[in-house]
Amino acid sequence: MKRLRLQDDIMLARAAQPVAPAQPPVLDIPGDEAFSVIVQLQDFRHHKLWRGQQLVHAGGHRVGDMAITDLREQWRCQHLSSYDNVRLQLPRATIEQWSEEGGRRISALQPRQAVRDPVVWHLVQAMLPMLGEAANDGDTVFVDTVTLALHTHLAQHYGGQPAPRSSGRLAGWQQARVRDYMLAHLGQRLTLAELAAQCGLSRAHFSRAFKLSFGLPPHAWLQRQRIALACRLLRESGKGMSVIALECGFSDQSHFSRVFKQVMGVGPMRWVRAQG
């Protein structure tokens, strides 16, 4: 199982069982003050799930199915076929804190089995690269933004939190302050909470207002500024690619090259040659 700890003690993991054992054991699921959200990445033909002594599910899940369980309850499971899924563990304290930032405090998500939720599916797909080989070189603001979007959706659709009122743009002083802060720290790993604090706003309010003000989400705007700086350095500095990568906030040259190609359409070396 691959695991990654996200902000505020949210755990992200990918678990797979290519072949079911001949005699699958019944496993006790560790209890916790948290909620488990599992999304299937392939068809899960057969398994059993108990809450206490009660069998609550016996059968399969299709690819894309989601389940939400309260880990304060006593759960046991038996995996009777191969599976591949993504698992998120959301602490109750985090749900309370983030929902309070969003306008109304909630402390629980409604249990679900085999729900198909396209929004959760697409957000989980965005999270998958975090568990791959590049798990440590992702854009922190992007990771924070996707995590916040997932929590917001779950809280509104399975926790009873009302949708936020539409927020306006950042005030002029807020735009100037956060823009200058981001430009002054392009080489550092920024967080969404850090940027929101520059404007005195919650993360959710800041994200919505930033996009209205700048036309892009914070992570996308920041990424473009880093690539713009990299282009200037490639043209003018004579520095090596790995040095430029670090100065522009990328973890290494490979990470820099991938993002550069995503933004510019070609890799950095090819771009340099095209400049003559």
Beta strands, then each sheet from edge to edge (+ up, - down):
strand 1: 2-5
strand 2: 11-17
strand 3: 27-29
strand 4: 34-40
strand 5: 44-51
strand 6: 54-61
strand 7: 65-70
strand 8: 75-79
strand 9: 83-91
strand 10: 112-116
sheet 1: 1+ 2- 9+ 4- 7+ 10-
sheet 2: 3+ 8- 5+ 6-
end
